[in-house]
Amino acid sequence: YQDSVRKSRRADATTELVRTAQSLERCFTINNAYNHSTCPTGTINTENGYYTIAVTSDATTFSLKATPVTGKSQANDAKCTSFTIT
């Protein structure tokens, strides 16, 4: 049962990764850079709080990495320890 719950909670990470990537793409369209001051930076918490998203960017590239929050049930998800978009 716990594996099924963890699997369903992975959507928390994937949803926020896509949302943040879209935000970065819009920012690039407007400012011609992913690292403009109005673009997402740093660490973002997912909506349900199971993951944190680390945003790394420069002018022409970005990387997003979702990792489970320590102490939450997703930290025990050995089948998916992180998600990344570049």
MARBA-3410 file (N, C-alpha, C, O; in Angstrom, 1 decimal):
86
0.8,-1.2,0.0,0.0,0.0,0.0,0.9,1.3,0.0,0.6,2.2,-0.8 ~ 1.9,1.3,0.8,2.7,2.5,0.9,3.5,2.8,-0.4,3.6,4.0,-0.8 ~ 3.8,1.7,-1.1,4.5,2.0,-2.4,3.5,2.6,-3.4,3.9,3.5,-4.2 ~ 2.2,2.2,-3.4,1.2,2.9,-4.2,1.0,4.3,-3.9,0.9,5.2,-4.7 ~ 1.0,4.6,-2.6,0.9,6.0,-2.1,2.1,6.8,-2.6,1.9,7.9,-3.1
3.2,6.3,-2.4,4.5,7.0,-2.8,4.5,7.3,-4.3,4.8,8.4,-4.8 ~ 4.1,6.3,-5.1,4.0,6.4,-6.5,3.0,7.5,-6.9,3.4,8.3,-7.8 ~ 1.9,7.6,-6.3,0.9,8.6,-6.6,1.4,10.0,-6.2,1.1,11.0,-6.9 ~ 2.2,10.1,-5.2,2.7,11.4,-4.7,3.9,11.9,-5.6,4.3,13.1,-5.5 ~ 4.4,11.1,-6.5,5.4,11.6,-7.4,4.9,12.6,-8.3,5.6,13.5,-8.9
3.6,12.6,-8.5,3.0,13.7,-9.4,3.2,15.1,-8.8,3.2,16.0,-9.5 ~ 3.4,15.2,-7.5,3.7,16.4,-6.8,5.0,17.0,-7.4,5.0,18.2,-7.7 ~ 5.9,16.2,-7.6,7.2,16.6,-8.2,7.1,16.9,-9.7,7.6,18.0,-10.1 ~ 6.5,16.0,-10.4,6.5,16.2,-11.9,5.6,17.4,-12.2,5.9,18.1,-13.2 ~ 4.5,17.7,-11.5,3.7,18.8,-11.8,4.5,20.1,-11.6,4.4,21.0,-12.4
5.2,20.2,-10.5,5.9,21.4,-10.2,7.1,21.6,-11.1,7.5,22.7,-11.5 ~ 7.8,20.5,-11.5,8.9,20.6,-12.5,8.4,21.2,-13.8,9.0,22.1,-14.4 ~ 7.3,20.7,-14.3,6.7,21.2,-15.6,6.3,22.7,-15.4,6.6,23.5,-16.3 ~ 5.6,23.0,-14.3,5.2,24.4,-14.0,6.4,25.3,-14.0,6.4,26.4,-14.6 ~ 7.5,24.9,-13.3,8.6,25.8,-13.2,9.4,25.9,-14.5,9.8,27.0,-14.9
9.5,24.8,-15.3,10.1,24.8,-16.6,9.3,25.8,-17.5,9.9,26.5,-18.3 ~ 8.0,25.7,-17.5,7.2,26.6,-18.3,7.4,28.1,-17.9,7.5,29.0,-18.8 ~ 7.5,28.3,-16.6,7.8,29.7,-16.1,9.2,30.2,-16.6,9.3,31.3,-17.0 ~ 10.2,29.3,-16.6,11.5,29.7,-17.1,11.5,29.9,-18.6,12.1,30.9,-19.1 ~ 10.7,29.2,-19.3,10.6,29.4,-20.8,9.9,30.7,-21.1,10.4,31.4,-22.0
8.9,31.0,-20.3,8.2,32.3,-20.5,9.2,33.5,-20.2,9.3,34.5,-20.9 ~ 10.0,33.3,-19.1,10.9,34.3,-18.7,12.0,34.5,-19.8,12.4,35.6,-20.1 ~ 12.4,33.4,-20.4,13.4,33.5,-21.5,12.8,34.2,-22.7,13.5,35.0,-23.3 ~ 11.6,33.9,-23.0,11.0,34.6,-24.1,10.9,36.1,-24.0,11.1,36.8,-24.9 ~ 10.6,36.5,-22.7,10.5,37.9,-22.5,11.9,38.6,-22.3,12.1,39.7,-22.8
12.8,37.9,-21.6,14.1,38.6,-21.2,15.3,38.0,-22.0,16.4,38.6,-21.8 ~ 15.1,37.0,-22.8,16.2,36.4,-23.5,17.3,35.8,-22.6,18.5,35.8,-23.0 ~ 16.9,35.4,-21.4,17.9,34.8,-20.5,17.1,34.0,-19.4,16.0,34.5,-19.0 ~ 17.6,32.9,-19.0,16.9,32.1,-18.0,17.3,32.6,-16.6,16.6,32.3,-15.6 ~ 18.4,33.4,-16.5,18.9,33.8,-15.2,18.5,35.3,-14.9,19.2,35.9,-14.1
17.5,35.8,-15.6,17.1,37.2,-15.4,16.5,37.3,-14.0,16.1,36.3,-13.4 ~ 16.6,38.5,-13.4,16.1,38.7,-12.0,14.6,38.3,-11.8,14.2,38.1,-10.7 ~ 13.8,38.3,-12.8,12.4,38.0,-12.7,12.1,36.5,-12.9,11.0,36.0,-12.7 ~ 13.2,35.7,-13.2,13.0,34.2,-13.4,13.1,33.5,-12.1,13.7,34.0,-11.1 ~ 12.4,32.3,-12.0,12.5,31.5,-10.8,14.0,31.1,-10.5,14.7,30.8,-11.4
14.3,31.2,-9.2,15.7,30.8,-8.8,15.6,30.1,-7.5,14.6,30.1,-6.8 ~ 16.7,29.5,-7.1,16.8,29.0,-5.7,16.1,27.6,-5.6,16.2,26.8,-6.4 ~ 15.4,27.5,-4.5,14.7,26.3,-4.1,13.2,26.6,-4.0,12.8,27.6,-3.4 ~ 12.4,25.8,-4.6,10.9,25.9,-4.6,10.3,24.7,-4.0,10.7,23.5,-4.3 ~ 9.4,24.9,-3.1,8.7,23.7,-2.5,7.5,23.4,-3.4,6.8,24.3,-3.9
7.2,22.1,-3.5,6.1,21.7,-4.3,4.8,22.0,-3.6,4.8,22.2,-2.4 ~ 3.7,21.9,-4.3,2.4,22.3,-3.7,2.0,21.5,-2.5,1.5,22.1,-1.5 ~ 2.2,20.2,-2.5,1.9,19.4,-1.3,3.0,19.2,-0.4,2.9,18.5,0.7 ~ 4.2,19.7,-0.7,5.3,19.7,0.3,6.1,18.4,0.4,6.8,18.2,1.3 ~ 5.9,17.5,-0.6,6.7,16.3,-0.6,8.1,16.4,-1.2,9.0,15.6,-0.9
8.3,17.4,-2.0,9.5,17.6,-2.8,10.0,19.1,-2.7,9.2,20.0,-2.5 ~ 11.3,19.3,-2.9,11.8,20.6,-3.2,12.4,20.6,-4.6,13.0,19.6,-5.0 ~ 12.3,21.7,-5.3,12.9,21.8,-6.6,14.0,22.8,-6.5,13.9,23.9,-6.1 ~ 15.2,22.3,-6.9,16.4,23.2,-7.0,16.5,23.7,-8.4,16.5,22.9,-9.4 ~ 16.5,25.0,-8.6,16.6,25.7,-9.9,18.1,26.2,-10.1,18.6,26.9,-9.2
18.7,25.7,-11.1,20.0,26.2,-11.5,19.9,26.7,-12.9,19.5,26.0,-13.8 ~ 20.4,27.9,-13.1,20.3,28.5,-14.5,21.4,29.5,-14.8,22.0,30.0,-13.9 ~ 21.7,29.6,-16.1,22.5,30.7,-16.6,21.8,31.3,-17.7,20.6,31.1,-17.8 ~ 22.4,32.1,-18.5,21.7,32.9,-19.5,21.0,31.9,-20.6,19.9,32.3,-21.0 ~ 21.6,30.8,-20.9,21.1,30.0,-22.0,20.6,28.6,-21.6,20.0,27.9,-22.4
20.8,28.2,-20.4,20.4,26.8,-20.0,19.8,26.9,-18.5,20.1,27.8,-17.8 ~ 19.0,25.8,-18.2,18.5,25.7,-16.9,18.5,24.2,-16.5,18.4,23.3,-17.4 ~ 18.5,23.9,-15.3,18.3,22.5,-14.8,17.4,22.6,-13.5,17.6,23.5,-12.7 ~ 16.5,21.7,-13.5,15.6,21.6,-12.3,15.7,20.2,-11.7,15.7,19.2,-12.5 ~ 15.9,20.1,-10.4,16.0,18.8,-9.8,15.1,18.7,-8.6,15.1,19.6,-7.7
14.2,17.8,-8.6,13.2,17.6,-7.5,13.7,16.4,-6.6,14.1,15.3,-7.1 ~ 13.8,16.7,-5.3,14.3,15.7,-4.4,13.3,15.7,-3.2,12.7,16.7,-2.9 ~ 13.0,14.5,-2.7,12.1,14.4,-1.6,12.5,15.2,-0.3,13.7,15.3,-0.1 ~ 11.5,15.7,0.4,11.8,16.4,1.6,12.2,15.4,2.7,11.4,14.4,2.9 ~ 13.3,15.6,3.4,13.7,14.7,4.5,12.6,14.7,5.5,12.1,15.7,6.0
12.3,13.5,6.0,11.3,13.4,7.1,9.9,13.1,6.6,9.1,12.7,7.4 ~ 9.7,13.3,5.3,8.4,13.1,4.7,8.4,11.7,4.1,9.5,11.1,3.9 ~ 7.2,11.1,3.9,7.1,9.7,3.4,7.8,9.5,2.1,8.3,8.4,1.8 ~ 7.9,10.5,1.2,8.6,10.4,-0.1,10.1,10.1,0.1,10.7,9.6,-0.9 ~ 10.6,10.5,1.2,12.1,10.2,1.4,12.4,8.7,1.4,13.5,8.3,1.3
11.3,7.9,1.6,11.5,6.4,1.6,11.2,5.8,0.3,11.2,4.6,0.2 ~ 11.0,6.6,-0.7,10.7,6.1,-2.1,12.0,5.8,-2.8,12.6,6.6,-3.5 ~ 12.5,4.5,-2.6,13.7,4.1,-3.2,13.7,3.9,-4.7,14.7,3.9,-5.3 ~ 12.5,3.8,-5.3,12.4,3.6,-6.7,12.5,4.9,-7.5,12.9,4.8,-8.7 ~ 12.3,6.0,-6.9,12.5,7.3,-7.5,13.1,8.3,-6.5,12.3,8.9,-5.7
14.4,8.4,-6.5,15.0,9.3,-5.5,15.1,10.7,-5.9,15.3,11.6,-5.1 ~ 15.0,11.0,-7.3,14.9,12.4,-7.7,14.4,12.4,-9.2,14.4,11.4,-9.9 ~ 14.0,13.6,-9.6,13.6,13.9,-10.9,14.3,15.1,-11.4,14.6,16.0,-10.7 ~ 14.7,15.1,-12.7,15.5,16.2,-13.3,15.0,16.6,-14.7,14.6,15.7,-15.5 ~ 14.9,17.9,-14.9,14.6,18.5,-16.2,15.8,19.4,-16.6,16.2,20.2,-15.8
16.3,19.3,-17.8,17.3,20.2,-18.3,16.9,20.9,-19.5,17.7,21.7,-20.1
END
